[in-house]
Amino acid sequence: MSKGPGLFSDIGKKSKDLLTRDYNSDQKLSVSTYSLAGVALTSTALNKGGLSTGDVAAQYKYKNAVFDVKVDTQSNISTTVTFFEILPSVKAIASFKVPDYNSGKLEVQYFHDHATFTTAVALNQSPAIDATVTIGTPTIAFGAEAGYDTTSGSFTKYTAGISVSKPDSCASIILGDKGDSIRASYLHHVDNLKMSSIVGEITRRFSTNENTFTVGGSYAVDHLTVVKAKLNNHGKLGALLQHEVIPKSVLTVSGEVDTKSLDKNPRFGLAIALKP
């Protein structure tokens, strides 16, 4: 693939991941194994709100294709097939879920040195169409996305964004929700290894005149332990601790509390991911 501006979904992704990724208030256990035939198996058990669910996922790579299959406790079977370089700089992703036969989707991604294009089409009688375009370089990129419902003949979404990236920082502005919201974020790495970072994000929704400002950061205590925290202007405080107990086996403990309503029960989560 080319070394171009990346996909539209990459705009603001690093800041969003730092503020949301791995934060949870549930109990989760994930165990991964790898067979000699090259099949990766991952079993996951989740307890959320007193409801226990689970799934088993398998991934197999063959030449320029990756096959992913997931079966959950609700008897749903999800399948995703990804083809790399079916044509020069072209990637295709096909997915469907059983028994929901209307869930099929085909996505094609094209990567160029100065632009990327994606098109996703639902595989049913009244397909929804999503398209994105991003132009620029790995340093600065402009992008837009749109969704169209062929049944109603109307746009379901349209979004625009810009990102600026440097070796030690990245900033982005996204105008979304059909122009009803704007989100600006800035992330800065405070060490050369990019193990510790700080981030700030502000979101404004014009229809309600609501502003949300969130600051957060991550700090690498050592090469095995990472601490993360975030706080917004509504008083929501979140914290997370990740520790690699044994190689590739990570223990995550996270929690969230409303500092403006300390009498309410705080929420805590525990996640364990075990890999060989």
Accessible surface in RSA format (square Angstrom, percent):
REM  Atomic radii and reference values for relative SASA: ProtOr
REM  Chains: A
REM  Algorithm: Lee & Richards
REM  Probe-radius: 1.40
REM  Slices: 20
REM RES _ NUM      All-atoms   Total-Side   Main-Chain    Non-polar    All polar
REM                ABS   REL    ABS   REL    ABS   REL    ABS   REL    ABS   REL
RES MET A   1    97.53  50.5  37.86  25.1  59.67 142.1  41.98  35.7  55.55  73.6
RES SER A   2    30.47  25.8   5.78   7.7  24.69  56.9  14.83  31.6  15.64  21.9
RES LYS A   3   182.58  89.1 166.52 102.2  16.06  38.2 116.55 104.9  66.03  70.3
RES GLY A   4    12.58  15.5   0.00   N/A  12.58  15.5   0.51   1.4  12.07  27.0
RES PRO A   5    16.59  12.1   0.00   0.0  16.59  60.3   0.79   0.7  15.79  98.1
RES GLY A   6    21.71  26.8   0.00   N/A  21.71  26.8  20.56  56.4   1.15   2.6
RES LEU A   7    33.72  18.8  33.07  23.7   0.65   1.6  33.20  23.3   0.52   1.4
RES PHE A   8    15.85   7.9  13.43   8.3   2.41   6.3  13.43   8.1   2.41   6.9
RES SER A   9    79.40  67.1  58.92  78.6  20.47  47.2  54.74 116.6  24.66  34.5
RES ASP A  10    69.43  48.6  56.51  56.2  12.92  30.6  22.74  53.5  46.70  46.6
RES ILE A  11    10.91   6.2   3.37   2.5   7.54  18.2   4.74   3.4   6.17  16.7
RES GLY A  12    12.71  15.7   0.00   N/A  12.71  15.7   6.98  19.2   5.73  12.8
RES LYS A  13    96.67  47.2  93.51  57.4   3.16   7.5  66.67  60.0  30.00  32.0
RES LYS A  14   122.80  59.9 115.38  70.8   7.42  17.7  77.89  70.1  44.91  47.8
RES SER A  15     2.43   2.1   2.13   2.8   0.31   0.7   0.24   0.5   2.19   3.1
RES LYS A  16   112.66  55.0 111.86  68.6   0.80   1.9  55.53  50.0  57.14  60.9
RES ASP A  17    36.42  25.5  35.72  35.5   0.70   1.7  10.99  25.9  25.43  25.4
RES LEU A  18    22.28  12.4  15.77  11.3   6.50  16.4  19.27  13.5   3.00   8.1
RES LEU A  19     8.14   4.5   7.85   5.6   0.29   0.7   7.85   5.5   0.29   0.8
RES THR A  20    70.03  49.8  60.48  61.3   9.56  22.8  53.32  71.6  16.72  25.3
RES ARG A  21   152.08  63.9 143.89  73.3   8.19  19.5  40.01  54.7 112.07  67.9
RES ASP A  22    61.63  43.2  43.48  43.3  18.15  42.9  11.28  26.6  50.35  50.2
RES TYR A  23    36.33  17.0  15.59   8.9  20.74  54.0  15.21  11.4  21.12  26.0
RES ASN A  24    44.87  30.9  28.42  27.5  16.45  39.6  33.60  80.9  11.28  10.9
RES SER A  25    38.84  32.8  21.60  28.8  17.24  39.7   6.12  13.0  32.72  45.8
RES ASP A  26    21.93  15.4  21.07  21.0   0.85   2.0   1.43   3.4  20.50  20.4
RES GLN A  27    86.29  48.2  84.06  61.4   2.22   5.3  41.61  88.6  44.67  33.9
RES LYS A  28    91.47  44.6  85.21  52.3   6.26  14.9  29.30  26.4  62.17  66.2
RES LEU A  29    77.19  43.0  75.78  54.2   1.41   3.5  75.78  53.2   1.41   3.8
RES SER A  30    16.87  14.3  16.62  22.2   0.25   0.6   6.80  14.5  10.07  14.1
RES VAL A  31    55.79  36.7  53.63  48.6   2.16   5.2  53.63  46.6   2.16   5.9
RES SER A  32     9.10   7.7   6.07   8.1   3.04   7.0   2.12   4.5   6.98   9.8
RES THR A  33    70.10  49.9  69.94  70.9   0.16   0.4  58.82  79.0  11.28  17.1
RES TYR A  34   130.31  60.8  99.56  56.6  30.75  80.0  71.16  53.5  59.14  72.9
RES SER A  35    54.87  46.4  36.15  48.2  18.72  43.1  43.72  93.1  11.15  15.6
RES LEU A  36   195.82 109.1 158.28 113.2  37.54  94.4 162.59 114.2  33.23  89.4
RES ALA A  37    76.61  70.4  49.33  76.1  27.28  62.1  62.51  88.0  14.10  37.4
RES GLY A  38    48.18  59.4   0.00   N/A  48.18  59.4  34.74  95.3  13.44  30.1
RES VAL A  39    40.54  26.7  40.32  36.5   0.22   0.5  40.33  35.0   0.21   0.6
RES ALA A  40    19.85  18.2  18.27  28.2   1.58   3.6  18.27  25.7   1.58   4.2
RES LEU A  41    75.37  42.0  74.45  53.3   0.92   2.3  74.58  52.4   0.79   2.1
RES THR A  42    39.60  28.2  39.56  40.1   0.04   0.1  21.77  29.2  17.83  27.0
RES SER A  43    53.28  45.0  51.11  68.2   2.17   5.0  28.41  60.5  24.86  34.8
RES THR A  44    23.50  16.7  17.59  17.8   5.91  14.1  10.77  14.5  12.74  19.3
RES ALA A  45    54.16  49.8  51.58  79.6   2.58   5.9  51.58  72.6   2.58   6.8
RES LEU A  46    53.28  29.7  50.05  35.8   3.23   8.1  51.26  36.0   2.02   5.4
RES ASN A  47    55.68  38.4  54.15  52.3   1.53   3.7  13.79  33.2  41.89  40.5
RES LYS A  48   127.97  62.4 122.47  75.1   5.50  13.1  65.58  59.0  62.39  66.5
RES GLY A  49    85.59 105.5   0.00   N/A  85.59 105.5  45.42 124.6  40.17  90.0
RES GLY A  50    70.89  87.4   0.00   N/A  70.89  87.4  34.17  93.8  36.72  82.2
RES LEU A  51   120.08  66.9 117.59  84.1   2.49   6.2 119.46  83.9   0.62   1.7
RES SER A  52    78.85  66.6  58.26  77.8  20.59  47.4  39.70  84.5  39.15  54.8
RES THR A  53    45.48  32.3  38.05  38.6   7.42  17.7  31.52  42.3  13.96  21.1
RES GLY A  54    13.54  16.7   0.00   N/A  13.54  16.7  12.08  33.1   1.46   3.3
RES ASP A  55    35.37  24.8  28.27  28.1   7.10  16.8   3.43   8.1  31.94  31.9
RES VAL A  56    77.09  50.7  74.57  67.5   2.52   6.1  74.57  64.8   2.52   6.8
RES ALA A  57    25.18  23.1  24.36  37.6   0.81   1.9  24.57  34.6   0.61   1.6
RES ALA A  58    30.77  28.3  27.50  42.4   3.27   7.4  28.87  40.7   1.90   5.0
RES GLN A  59    63.51  35.5  61.80  45.2   1.71   4.1  10.34  22.0  53.18  40.3
RES TYR A  60    83.65  39.1  83.14  47.3   0.52   1.3  51.46  38.7  32.20  39.7
RES LYS A  61   138.81  67.7 121.68  74.7  17.13  40.8  64.64  58.2  74.17  79.0
RES TYR A  62   114.13  53.3 112.16  63.8   1.97   5.1  82.00  61.6  32.13  39.6
RES LYS A  63   178.43  87.0 124.90  76.6  53.53 127.5  91.21  82.1  87.22  92.9
RES ASN A  64    69.02  47.6  61.98  59.9   7.04  16.9  29.89  71.9  39.13  37.8
RES ALA A  65     6.83   6.3   6.05   9.3   0.77   1.8   6.05   8.5   0.77   2.1
RES VAL A  66    19.56  12.9  19.56  17.7   0.00   0.0  19.56  17.0   0.00   0.0
RES PHE A  67    74.82  37.4  73.25  45.4   1.57   4.1  73.25  44.4   1.57   4.5
RES ASP A  68    43.64  30.6  42.86  42.7   0.78   1.9  21.55  50.7  22.09  22.0
RES VAL A  69    58.47  38.5  55.47  50.2   3.00   7.2  56.24  48.9   2.23   6.0
RES LYS A  70    95.81  46.7  95.03  58.3   0.78   1.9  41.75  37.6  54.06  57.6
RES VAL A  71    67.17  44.2  64.40  58.3   2.77   6.7  64.40  56.0   2.77   7.5
RES ASP A  72    43.24  30.3  35.25  35.1   7.99  18.9  13.93  32.8  29.31  29.2
RES THR A  73    90.03  64.0  56.35  57.1  33.69  80.3  64.23  86.3  25.81  39.0
RES GLN A  74   115.61  64.6  94.48  69.0  21.14  50.3  36.75  78.2  78.86  59.8
RES SER A  75    87.72  74.1  71.03  94.8  16.70  38.5  39.66  84.5  48.06  67.3
RES ASN A  76    38.57  26.6  37.74  36.5   0.83   2.0   1.00   2.4  37.57  36.3
RES ILE A  77    67.84  38.6  67.84  50.5   0.00   0.0  67.84  48.9   0.00   0.0
RES SER A  78    34.36  29.0  32.56  43.5   1.79   4.1  23.46  50.0  10.90  15.3
RES THR A  79    21.42  15.2  20.55  20.8   0.87   2.1  14.25  19.1   7.17  10.8
RES THR A  80    42.29  30.1  42.29  42.9   0.00   0.0  19.89  26.7  22.40  33.9
RES VAL A  81    24.38  16.0  24.38  22.1   0.00   0.0  24.38  21.2   0.00   0.0
RES THR A  82    15.07  10.7  15.07  15.3   0.00   0.0   5.37   7.2   9.70  14.7
RES PHE A  83    71.86  36.0  71.86  44.5   0.00   0.0  71.86  43.6   0.00   0.0
RES PHE A  84    72.10  36.1  72.10  44.7   0.00   0.0  72.10  43.7   0.00   0.0
RES GLU A  85    79.24  45.5  62.91  47.6  16.33  38.9  46.44  89.8  32.80  26.8
RES ILE A  86    80.46  45.8  52.29  39.0  28.17  67.9  57.30  41.3  23.16  62.9
RES LEU A  87   113.28  63.1 110.78  79.3   2.50   6.3 113.28  79.6   0.00   0.0
RES PRO A  88   111.38  81.2 100.60  91.7  10.78  39.2 105.23  86.9   6.15  38.2
RES SER A  89    29.54  25.0  28.11  37.5   1.43   3.3   2.67   5.7  26.87  37.6
RES VAL A  90    17.44  11.5  17.44  15.8   0.00   0.0  17.44  15.2   0.00   0.0
RES LYS A  91    44.42  21.7  44.42  27.3   0.00   0.0   2.93   2.6  41.49  44.2
RES ALA A  92     9.07   8.3   9.04  14.0   0.03   0.1   9.07  12.8   0.00   0.0
RES ILE A  93    35.67  20.3  34.41  25.6   1.25   3.0  34.41  24.8   1.25   3.4
RES ALA A  94    32.71  30.1  31.43  48.5   1.28   2.9  31.43  44.3   1.28   3.4
RES SER A  95    28.16  23.8  26.40  35.2   1.75   4.0  15.39  32.8  12.76  17.9
RES PHE A  96    99.98  50.0  94.90  58.8   5.08  13.2  98.27  59.6   1.71   4.9
RES LYS A  97    82.30  40.2  81.72  50.1   0.58   1.4  27.87  25.1  54.43  58.0
RES VAL A  98    44.35  29.2  44.31  40.1   0.04   0.1  44.31  38.5   0.04   0.1
RES PRO A  99    82.18  59.9  72.34  65.9   9.83  35.7  72.42  59.8   9.75  60.6
RES ASP A 100    72.61  50.9  65.24  64.9   7.37  17.4  25.98  61.1  46.63  46.5
RES TYR A 101   170.82  79.8 146.84  83.5  23.98  62.4 115.94  87.1  54.88  67.7
RES ASN A 102   104.26  71.9  96.03  92.8   8.23  19.8  15.82  38.1  88.44  85.5
RES SER A 103    40.21  34.0  16.91  22.6  23.30  53.7  27.00  57.5  13.21  18.5
RES GLY A 104     5.28   6.5   0.00   N/A   5.28   6.5   4.27  11.7   1.01   2.3
RES LYS A 105    88.89  43.4  88.45  54.3   0.44   1.0  37.64  33.9  51.25  54.6
RES LEU A 106    74.53  41.5  72.89  52.1   1.64   4.1  72.89  51.2   1.64   4.4
RES GLU A 107    36.07  20.7  36.07  27.3   0.00   0.0   2.17   4.2  33.90  27.7
RES VAL A 108    60.75  40.0  58.89  53.3   1.86   4.5  58.89  51.2   1.86   5.0
RES GLN A 109    10.00   5.6  10.00   7.3   0.00   0.0   0.00   0.0  10.00   7.6
RES TYR A 110    82.08  38.3  81.87  46.6   0.21   0.6  52.67  39.6  29.41  36.3
RES PHE A 111    28.20  14.1  27.50  17.0   0.71   1.8  27.50  16.7   0.71   2.0
RES HIS A 112    80.24  43.9  78.15  54.3   2.09   5.3  47.25  48.7  32.99  38.4
RES ASP A 113    80.97  56.7  76.33  76.0   4.63  11.0  15.94  37.5  65.02  64.8
RES HIS A 114   112.10  61.3 109.76  76.3   2.33   6.0  77.41  79.8  34.69  40.4
RES ALA A 115    12.14  11.2  12.14  18.7   0.00   0.0  12.14  17.1   0.00   0.0
RES THR A 116     2.36   1.7   2.11   2.1   0.26   0.6   0.74   1.0   1.62   2.4
RES PHE A 117    93.21  46.6  92.21  57.1   1.00   2.6  92.33  56.0   0.88   2.5
RES THR A 118    13.37   9.5  11.17  11.3   2.20   5.2   5.03   6.8   8.33  12.6
RES THR A 119    61.23  43.5  59.48  60.3   1.75   4.2  33.72  45.3  27.51  41.6
RES ALA A 120    12.26  11.3  10.53  16.2   1.74   3.9  10.66  15.0   1.60   4.2
RES VAL A 121    47.79  31.4  47.69  43.2   0.09   0.2  47.79  41.5   0.00   0.0
RES ALA A 122    20.44  18.8  17.74  27.4   2.70   6.1  17.74  25.0   2.70   7.1
RES LEU A 123    98.28  54.7  79.77  57.1  18.50  46.5  86.12  60.5  12.15  32.7
RES ASN A 124    53.51  36.9  26.04  25.2  27.47  66.1  20.46  49.3  33.04  31.9
RES GLN A 125   184.62 103.2 150.03 109.6  34.59  82.4  61.10 130.1 123.52  93.7
RES SER A 126    59.97  50.7  45.01  60.1  14.96  34.5  17.78  37.9  42.18  59.1
RES PRO A 127    33.95  24.7  33.95  30.9   0.00   0.0  33.95  28.0   0.00   0.0
RES ALA A 128    46.49  42.7  42.97  66.3   3.52   8.0  43.04  60.6   3.46   9.2
RES ILE A 129    59.96  34.1  58.67  43.7   1.29   3.1  58.67  42.3   1.29   3.5
RES ASP A 130    49.10  34.4  47.88  47.7   1.23   2.9  11.34  26.7  37.76  37.7
RES ALA A 131    44.14  40.6  41.41  63.9   2.73   6.2  41.83  58.9   2.31   6.1
RES THR A 132    27.17  19.3  20.67  21.0   6.50  15.5  20.63  27.7   6.54   9.9
RES VAL A 133    55.25  36.4  54.96  49.8   0.29   0.7  55.07  47.9   0.18   0.5
RES THR A 134     0.51   0.4   0.23   0.2   0.28   0.7   0.28   0.4   0.23   0.4
RES ILE A 135    93.14  53.0  93.14  69.4   0.00   0.0  93.14  67.1   0.00   0.0
RES GLY A 136    18.79  23.2   0.00   N/A  18.79  23.2  16.86  46.3   1.94   4.3
RES THR A 137    51.68  36.8  51.12  51.8   0.56   1.3  47.96  64.4   3.73   5.6
RES PRO A 138    85.69  62.5  65.58  59.8  20.10  73.1  70.31  58.0  15.38  95.6
RES THR A 139    76.03  54.1  73.98  75.0   2.04   4.9  41.96  56.4  34.07  51.5
RES ILE A 140    67.88  38.6  67.30  50.1   0.58   1.4  67.82  48.8   0.06   0.2
RES ALA A 141     2.56   2.4   2.53   3.9   0.03   0.1   2.53   3.6   0.03   0.1
RES PHE A 142    96.71  48.4  95.42  59.1   1.29   3.4  95.60  58.0   1.11   3.2
RES GLY A 143     9.59  11.8   0.00   N/A   9.59  11.8   4.39  12.0   5.20  11.6
RES ALA A 144    40.90  37.6  40.02  61.8   0.87   2.0  40.15  56.5   0.75   2.0
RES GLU A 145    38.40  22.0  33.71  25.5   4.69  11.2   2.93   5.7  35.47  29.0
RES ALA A 146    32.43  29.8  30.45  47.0   1.98   4.5  30.54  43.0   1.89   5.0
RES GLY A 147     0.46   0.6   0.00   N/A   0.46   0.6   0.46   1.3   0.00   0.0
RES TYR A 148    77.70  36.3  77.01  43.8   0.69   1.8  47.78  35.9  29.92  36.9
RES ASP A 149    39.57  27.7  39.57  39.4   0.00   0.0   2.65   6.2  36.92  36.8
RES THR A 150    54.19  38.5  29.88  30.3  24.32  58.0  30.14  40.5  24.06  36.4
RES THR A 151    99.94  71.1  66.65  67.6  33.29  79.3  69.00  92.7  30.94  46.8
RES SER A 152    75.84  64.1  39.16  52.3  36.68  84.5  46.88  99.8  28.96  40.6
RES GLY A 153    43.66  53.8   0.00   N/A  43.66  53.8  16.50  45.3  27.16  60.8
RES SER A 154    53.50  45.2  49.22  65.7   4.28   9.9  40.01  85.2  13.49  18.9
RES PHE A 155   109.26  54.7 101.21  62.7   8.05  20.9 101.21  61.4   8.05  23.0
RES THR A 156    73.35  52.2  52.46  53.2  20.88  49.8  48.16  64.7  25.19  38.1
RES LYS A 157    75.27  36.7  75.27  46.2   0.00   0.0  40.44  36.4  34.83  37.1
RES TYR A 158   109.21  51.0 107.10  60.9   2.12   5.5  72.11  54.2  37.10  45.7
RES THR A 159    20.20  14.4  14.09  14.3   6.11  14.6   9.87  13.3  10.34  15.6
RES ALA A 160    46.32  42.6  44.63  68.9   1.69   3.8  44.88  63.2   1.44   3.8
RES GLY A 161     9.76  12.0   0.00   N/A   9.76  12.0   5.05  13.8   4.72  10.6
RES ILE A 162    53.38  30.4  53.27  39.7   0.11   0.3  53.27  38.4   0.11   0.3
RES SER A 163    17.84  15.1  17.26  23.0   0.58   1.3   7.21  15.4  10.63  14.9
RES VAL A 164    57.23  37.7  55.38  50.1   1.86   4.5  55.38  48.1   1.86   5.0
RES SER A 165    35.79  30.2  32.44  43.3   3.34   7.7  15.05  32.0  20.74  29.1
RES LYS A 166   132.90  64.8 117.74  72.2  15.16  36.1  65.04  58.5  67.86  72.3
RES PRO A 167   113.40  82.6 102.61  93.5  10.79  39.2 110.95  91.6   2.45  15.2
RES ASP A 168    67.85  47.5  67.04  66.7   0.80   1.9  26.26  61.8  41.59  41.5
RES SER A 169    12.33  10.4  10.09  13.5   2.24   5.2   1.29   2.7  11.04  15.5
RES CYS A 170    18.87  14.3  17.18  19.2   1.69   4.0  10.29  26.1   8.59   9.3
RES ALA A 171    37.43  34.4  34.15  52.7   3.28   7.5  36.22  51.0   1.21   3.2
RES SER A 172     8.98   7.6   5.07   6.8   3.91   9.0   5.26  11.2   3.73   5.2
RES ILE A 173    83.80  47.7  82.74  61.6   1.06   2.5  82.74  59.6   1.06   2.9
RES ILE A 174    19.53  11.1  18.48  13.8   1.05   2.5  18.48  13.3   1.05   2.9
RES LEU A 175    76.23  42.5  74.44  53.3   1.79   4.5  74.44  52.3   1.79   4.8
RES GLY A 176     8.92  11.0   0.00   N/A   8.92  11.0   8.41  23.1   0.51   1.1
RES ASP A 177    76.69  53.7  54.65  54.4  22.03  52.1  18.54  43.6  58.14  58.0
RES LYS A 178   100.91  49.2  81.79  50.2  19.11  45.5  41.17  37.1  59.74  63.6
RES GLY A 179    33.62  41.5   0.00   N/A  33.62  41.5  16.44  45.1  17.18  38.5
RES ASP A 180    36.51  25.6  32.40  32.3   4.11   9.7  22.36  52.6  14.15  14.1
RES SER A 181    10.85   9.2  10.85  14.5   0.00   0.0   1.70   3.6   9.15  12.8
RES ILE A 182    59.84  34.0  58.94  43.9   0.89   2.2  59.29  42.7   0.55   1.5
RES ARG A 183    70.42  29.6  69.07  35.2   1.35   3.2  13.17  18.0  57.24  34.7
RES ALA A 184    32.48  29.9  30.30  46.8   2.18   5.0  30.62  43.1   1.86   4.9
RES SER A 185     9.48   8.0   2.51   3.4   6.96  16.0   3.46   7.4   6.02   8.4
RES TYR A 186   107.17  50.0 106.71  60.7   0.46   1.2  85.94  64.6  21.23  26.2
RES LEU A 187     5.93   3.3   5.93   4.2   0.00   0.0   5.93   4.2   0.00   0.0
RES HIS A 188    53.11  29.0  53.11  36.9   0.00   0.0  30.59  31.5  22.52  26.2
RES HIS A 189    28.94  15.8  23.78  16.5   5.16  13.2  18.41  19.0  10.53  12.3
RES VAL A 190    84.32  55.5  49.55  44.9  34.77  83.8  55.43  48.2  28.89  78.4
RES ASP A 191    51.48  36.1  37.61  37.4  13.87  32.8  37.70  88.7  13.78  13.7
RES ASN A 192   154.78 106.7 124.05 119.9  30.73  74.0  34.25  82.4 120.53 116.5
RES LEU A 193   147.09  81.9 126.57  90.5  20.52  51.6 130.79  91.9  16.30  43.9
RES LYS A 194   103.98  50.7  85.08  52.2  18.91  45.0  48.04  43.2  55.94  59.6
RES MET A 195    80.97  41.9  71.52  47.3   9.45  22.5  43.51  37.0  37.47  49.6
RES SER A 196     8.56   7.2   8.56  11.4   0.00   0.0   3.67   7.8   4.90   6.9
RES SER A 197     8.07   6.8   6.75   9.0   1.32   3.0   1.58   3.4   6.49   9.1
RES ILE A 198    96.80  55.1  96.63  72.0   0.16   0.4  96.63  69.6   0.16   0.4
RES VAL A 199     7.48   4.9   0.00   0.0   7.48  18.0   3.41   3.0   4.07  11.0
RES GLY A 200    21.09  26.0   0.00   N/A  21.09  26.0  15.70  43.1   5.38  12.1
RES GLU A 201    27.86  16.0  26.31  19.9   1.55   3.7   1.49   2.9  26.37  21.5
RES ILE A 202    84.98  48.4  83.74  62.4   1.24   3.0  83.74  60.3   1.24   3.4
RES THR A 203    38.51  27.4  37.68  38.2   0.83   2.0  32.35  43.5   6.16   9.3
RES ARG A 204    77.06  32.4  76.59  39.0   0.48   1.1  29.03  39.7  48.04  29.1
RES ARG A 205    90.90  38.2  90.51  46.1   0.39   0.9  19.54  26.7  71.35  43.2
RES PHE A 206    91.89  46.0  79.37  49.2  12.51  32.6  79.78  48.4  12.10  34.6
RES SER A 207    84.63  71.5  41.70  55.7  42.92  98.9  47.43 101.0  37.19  52.1
RES THR A 208    84.01  59.8  56.57  57.4  27.44  65.4  64.04  86.0  19.98  30.2
RES ASN A 209   105.94  73.1  87.58  84.6  18.36  44.2  20.15  48.5  85.79  82.9
RES GLU A 210    86.73  49.8  79.59  60.2   7.14  17.0  29.57  57.2  57.16  46.7
RES ASN A 211    67.42  46.5  59.83  57.8   7.59  18.3  17.77  42.8  49.66  48.0
RES THR A 212    36.33  25.8  35.28  35.8   1.05   2.5  23.14  31.1  13.19  19.9
RES PHE A 213    96.58  48.3  96.01  59.5   0.57   1.5  96.01  58.2   0.57   1.6
RES THR A 214    17.12  12.2  17.12  17.4   0.00   0.0   9.22  12.4   7.91  12.0
RES VAL A 215    64.95  42.7  64.58  58.5   0.37   0.9  64.58  56.1   0.37   1.0
RES GLY A 216    13.48  16.6   0.00   N/A  13.48  16.6   8.15  22.4   5.32  11.9
RES GLY A 217    18.22  22.5   0.00   N/A  18.22  22.5  12.47  34.2   5.75  12.9
RES SER A 218    16.87  14.3  10.06  13.4   6.82  15.7   5.15  11.0  11.72  16.4
RES TYR A 219   134.74  62.9 134.72  76.7   0.02   0.1  92.14  69.2  42.60  52.5
RES ALA A 220    19.21  17.7   8.16  12.6  11.05  25.1   8.16  11.5  11.05  29.3
RES VAL A 221    80.49  53.0  57.60  52.1  22.89  55.2  57.60  50.0  22.89  62.1
RES ASP A 222    67.59  47.3  54.98  54.7  12.61  29.8  36.83  86.7  30.76  30.7
RES HIS A 223   151.87  83.0 125.25  87.1  26.62  68.1  96.97  99.9  54.90  63.9
RES LEU A 224    69.18  38.5  60.82  43.5   8.36  21.0  64.28  45.1   4.90  13.2
RES THR A 225    18.12  12.9  17.94  18.2   0.17   0.4  12.86  17.3   5.25   7.9
RES VAL A 226    35.18  23.1  35.18  31.8   0.00   0.0  35.18  30.6   0.00   0.0
RES VAL A 227    59.48  39.1  57.89  52.4   1.59   3.8  57.89  50.3   1.59   4.3
RES LYS A 228    16.63   8.1  15.65   9.6   0.98   2.3   8.20   7.4   8.43   9.0
RES ALA A 229    46.03  42.3  43.01  66.4   3.02   6.9  43.27  60.9   2.75   7.3
RES LYS A 230    40.63  19.8  37.76  23.2   2.87   6.8  17.66  15.9  22.97  24.5
RES LEU A 231    77.30  43.0  75.29  53.9   2.01   5.1  75.55  53.1   1.75   4.7
RES ASN A 232    30.77  21.2  24.41  23.6   6.36  15.3   2.77   6.7  28.00  27.1
RES ASN A 233    74.44  51.3  48.20  46.6  26.24  63.2  36.90  88.8  37.54  36.3
RES HIS A 234    71.01  38.8  64.97  45.2   6.04  15.4  47.49  48.9  23.53  27.4
RES GLY A 235     5.77   7.1   0.00   N/A   5.77   7.1   5.42  14.9   0.35   0.8
RES LYS A 236    87.10  42.5  84.05  51.6   3.05   7.3  35.76  32.2  51.34  54.7
RES LEU A 237    66.87  37.2  65.99  47.2   0.88   2.2  66.09  46.4   0.78   2.1
RES GLY A 238     1.20   1.5   0.00   N/A   1.20   1.5   0.44   1.2   0.76   1.7
RES ALA A 239    51.30  47.2  49.32  76.1   1.98   4.5  49.58  69.8   1.72   4.6
RES LEU A 240     2.90   1.6   0.00   0.0   2.90   7.3   1.76   1.2   1.15   3.1
RES LEU A 241    79.62  44.3  78.77  56.4   0.85   2.1  78.77  55.3   0.85   2.3
RES GLN A 242    35.81  20.0  35.26  25.8   0.55   1.3   4.37   9.3  31.44  23.8
RES HIS A 243    65.98  36.1  65.46  45.5   0.52   1.3  42.39  43.7  23.59  27.4
RES GLU A 244    48.20  27.7  45.91  34.7   2.28   5.4   7.51  14.5  40.69  33.2
RES VAL A 245    90.41  59.5  67.21  60.8  23.19  55.9  67.54  58.7  22.87  62.0
RES ILE A 246   101.35  57.7  98.06  73.1   3.30   7.9 101.35  73.0   0.00   0.0
RES PRO A 247   111.32  81.1 103.39  94.3   7.92  28.8 105.60  87.2   5.72  35.5
RES LYS A 248   133.21  65.0 123.19  75.6  10.03  23.9  77.10  69.4  56.11  59.8
RES SER A 249     2.49   2.1   2.31   3.1   0.18   0.4   0.76   1.6   1.73   2.4
RES VAL A 250    48.76  32.1  47.28  42.8   1.48   3.6  47.93  41.6   0.83   2.2
RES LEU A 251    57.22  31.9  55.88  40.0   1.35   3.4  55.88  39.2   1.35   3.6
RES THR A 252     9.66   6.9   9.34   9.5   0.32   0.8   1.90   2.6   7.76  11.7
RES VAL A 253    65.04  42.8  62.70  56.8   2.34   5.6  62.70  54.5   2.34   6.4
RES SER A 254     3.55   3.0   0.94   1.3   2.60   6.0   3.22   6.9   0.33   0.5
RES GLY A 255    14.80  18.3   0.00   N/A  14.80  18.3   9.35  25.7   5.45  12.2
RES GLU A 256    48.37  27.8  43.55  32.9   4.81  11.5  13.43  26.0  34.94  28.5
RES VAL A 257    38.65  25.4  36.18  32.8   2.47   5.9  38.65  33.6   0.00   0.0
RES ASP A 258    33.91  23.8  28.20  28.1   5.71  13.5   9.71  22.9  24.20  24.1
RES THR A 259    56.63  40.3  41.27  41.8  15.37  36.6  32.42  43.6  24.21  36.6
RES LYS A 260   146.15  71.3 109.58  67.2  36.57  87.1  82.17  74.0  63.98  68.2
RES SER A 261    27.87  23.5  23.83  31.8   4.03   9.3   5.89  12.5  21.97  30.8
RES LEU A 262   126.63  70.5 101.46  72.6  25.16  63.3 101.50  71.3  25.13  67.6
RES ASP A 263   134.18  94.0  92.47  92.0  41.71  98.6  53.06 124.9  81.12  80.9
RES LYS A 264   132.34  64.6 123.57  75.8   8.77  20.9  79.55  71.6  52.79  56.2
RES ASN A 265   139.15  96.0 118.93 114.9  20.22  48.7  27.44  66.0 111.71 108.0
RES PRO A 266    60.91  44.4  45.21  41.2  15.69  57.1  48.04  39.7  12.87  80.0
RES ARG A 267   131.23  55.1 127.27  64.9   3.95   9.4  53.57  73.2  77.66  47.1
RES PHE A 268   128.81  64.4 118.66  73.5  10.15  26.4 118.82  72.0   9.98  28.6
RES GLY A 269     2.57   3.2   0.00   N/A   2.57   3.2   1.34   3.7   1.22   2.7
RES LEU A 270    70.79  39.4  70.49  50.4   0.30   0.8  70.64  49.6   0.15   0.4
RES ALA A 271    17.89  16.4  17.30  26.7   0.59   1.3  17.36  24.5   0.53   1.4
RES ILE A 272    54.43  31.0  53.01  39.5   1.42   3.4  53.42  38.5   1.00   2.7
RES ALA A 273    34.30  31.5  33.73  52.0   0.58   1.3  33.73  47.5   0.58   1.5
RES LEU A 274    67.45  37.6  66.71  47.7   0.75   1.9  66.98  47.0   0.47   1.3
RES LYS A 275    98.83  48.2  90.69  55.6   8.15  19.4  36.23  32.6  62.60  66.7
RES PRO A 276    89.33  65.1  45.61  41.6  43.71 158.9  84.17  69.5   5.16  32.0
END  Absolute sums over single chains surface
CHAIN  1 A    16556.7      14170.4       2386.3      10829.6       5727.2
END  Absolute sums over all chains
TOTAL         16556.7      14170.4       2386.3      10829.6       5727.2
